[in-house]
Amino acid sequence: PPPATERTIASYARASNAFTFDLHRSLAKGGGNLVSSPASVANALTMAWGGARGSTADEMAKVLHLEGDRELLLASMGELDSQLQRHERPAMASVNRLFVDQTVRLQPAYVAFAREAFAAPPEKVDFIGAAEASRGRINAWVEDRTRGQIGDLLPTGVVDSTTRLVVANAMYFEARWSAPFPAGGTVPSAFWADGSR
């Protein structure tokens, strides 16, 4: 893809923010506590959008709020993602990979895009004959790349013999509090989530 510019990166950031608010509104309809990673969802969907064409690509762009030159947007997303990987111990890391069934052939242009823009080269697995082992392989890769912090990205039953492609993305965040809570202020005690006894 062409090189990202400050302007195209800002355009992608605006689209990502709009998608984040849409996602939160949609998920919050269920009520209760909510934890999500819109950046991770947007990253995975953008990787998939890179290989989509026609009405599928148009619908995905609409949901992701992507407007403008497709190649520049993809380059911008890839540049933002690569910035997360530039430090030995980043505060935030995004890990990406395509896991594709060994019977599927991806277009060479898409393989090159995934590898260059997202550092997400495809890895062949056997979803048809060994879905559970393939799920284990994906989870092991994510656990390794997140320094053991995310060990079960795909729960049992998520992939089966009908799965052909998994676009895997996980985000790992590690940072110190700007004002740490004093350890002496903590005591073992019973805890009830709803505040009742």
Salt bridges, closest charged atoms under 4 A:
ASP22 OD1 - ARG25 NH2 2.73
ASP22 OD2 - HIS65 NE2 2.46
GLU79 OE2 - ARG86 NH2 2.86
GLU123 OE1 - ARG97 NH1 3.11
GLU123 OE2 - ARG137 NE 2.72
GLU132 OE2 - ARG135 NH2 2.44
ASP152 OD1 - ARG135 NH1 3.39
GLU174 OE1 - ARG89 NH2 2.59
